[in-house]
């Protein structure tokens, strides 16, 4: 089910801004890494909220927009009200050369005719305006800047935009904080703020605690407000888990010790989440619903990627085996989990300590689904798939490297949780199969050259081989 996009309001001379920007945004939005509707025409842009942050003073104006983007549904998908995107728009007479990559276009009519508009996150001054509002706990129009008063936010921190490809945008302030600005937003409680706050309450050191956050909408109606951004401590000098794994592979080094440490870190986070938030028992009815969802995704994937067809019976058997255990009365405990765990969601500090980040879950899934309790093995399956991806990204595929990492990760997890994921092979196989099927569809649509990576896992999982 698609979330309803609720209109909020406008402040300042913003009512004409979107009209002026409409033709420029139609061309600019599909080129952005975080835009989810690639390949489908934009049929309309509707303002959800528009807020003036800096009035144009002849040099710089700054506007915060939430814009609903209407597009025809993807083939086979149900119609929905359109995705809502968060934009920070700068307005200048002309862009200096350093801001050339941020260009949206030149306005030809309306109150900003003759001026240049751009993605203001590239510009340190607008980014510093956001930090100042967070530091002061400001309220500007529909925007509410909240913070943890126990954490200090110093002024004078220089902002820089992180340029790595991602589904959101991040700004680092003086190697002290990192602000994650969510691009595609929906109303409701966002796990990217909810779960780190819960973990901070448990004293879990594996996740940087939220320092401040940005909402839009009514404060007393969480389901109708939008979480727009989260500020957290920046782990200076940290190595991204994906990049670190690829470097070790390139040097011919194993990753066993790091994989085991990652398993322990994952288990610590799962244990803290189980303490902080309710857990549930999945009985036969819930498991049958889970299996039905996995089966439906497989059938849709086979239609989209014919290369899956020869493996479909073997893959379906992974789900049937889980359904059979449920029919025998087997149950599992479900809890809140990360939801999209892989090497790229992990950071290793210079001291060697691992942290988990980005608790948003898979952005393409409905928010209610991302907030549902899940068996912890869902996160584990995601990490196991990530080791496979790293191994196949090397100059020469390294399946033994991946196998060693997967085993070490499970062993590390067991050291903390007391339960080795490999002792639950049916559930683990079902979740890893579901993840690999998703990967096949994604790669076929976006990166066809990568399709052999998940297909190699598909062959293994269809044959019911152990990890």
Secondary structure as UniProt FT lines:
FT   TURN            13..16
FT   HELIX           17..28
FT   HELIX           29..31
FT   TURN            33..34
FT   TURN            38..39
FT   STRAND          42..54
FT   STRAND          61..71
FT   TURN            75..76
FT   STRAND          83..92
FT   HELIX           97..102
FT   STRAND          103..106
FT   TURN            111..114
FT   STRAND          116..119
FT   HELIX           120..122
FT   HELIX           124..136
FT   STRAND          139..140
FT   TURN            141..142
FT   STRAND          143..147
FT   TURN            149..150
FT   STRAND          159..161
FT   STRAND          169..173
FT   TURN            174..176
FT   STRAND          177..181
FT   STRAND          184..185
FT   HELIX           191..201
FT   TURN            202..203
FT   TURN            205..206
FT   STRAND          210..216
FT   TURN            219..220
FT   HELIX           222..224
FT   STRAND          226..233
FT   TURN            236..237
FT   STRAND          239..240
FT   HELIX           241..250
FT   TURN            251..252
FT   HELIX           256..276
FT   STRAND          280..282
FT   HELIX           284..304
FT   HELIX           306..311
FT   HELIX           312..327
FT   TURN            328..329
FT   STRAND          332..335
FT   HELIX           343..345
FT   STRAND          346..348
FT   TURN            350..351
FT   STRAND          354..356
FT   TURN            363..364
FT   HELIX           367..370
FT   HELIX           377..393
FT   HELIX           399..417
FT   HELIX           421..423
FT   HELIX           425..446
FT   HELIX           448..450
FT   HELIX           451..462
FT   TURN            463..464
//
